[in-house]
Amino acid sequence: IPYGNSVRKVAGKTTFETIPLVVNDYVDRAVRKSVMDWRKLVYDPVTENVGLPSLYKREGSLVLQASDGTLTRTCRLIGIWPSAVNGGALDMSSADVVQIEMTLTYDKAIWNL
């Protein structure tokens, strides 16, 4: 902001980075279905409809733990949604666990330190 013969700095609009998340897709559990159902609320690839934010935005928590398993920090994420999903390999011939990669976007993060 111009101030006399100098410039002053003030806080502007806050933006948050996205969160990359990888989950294991166990065949005997509905992991892939849960992820893809949530993503379909954002964008349906069959109808090409974009969903309503009130239906796809969620609230969640990010939990960071120490190596011994004790709780150290939590972060409340508001307005979180999957902005991109890579369903991973569809080949089950390998002994490796299939992993689903997601990019999570959110509106606000509140840390409880």
FENTA-V738501 format. One record per run of one state. SS is the DSSP state (@ for helix, = for strand, . for the rest). FROM is the first residue (numbers start at 1). TO is the last residue. If there is no record, write none. Layout:
BEGIN
<<SS	FROM	TO> <SS	FROM	TO>>
END
This chain:
BEGIN
<<.	1	1> <=	2	3> <.	4	5> <=	6	7> <.	8	18> <=	19	25> <.	26	30> <@	31	42> <=	43	43> <.	44	49> <=	50	50> <.	51	52> <@	53	56> <.	57	57> <=	58	65> <.	66	70> <=	71	86> <.	87	97> <=	98	105> <.	106	107> <=	108	112> <.	113	113>>
END
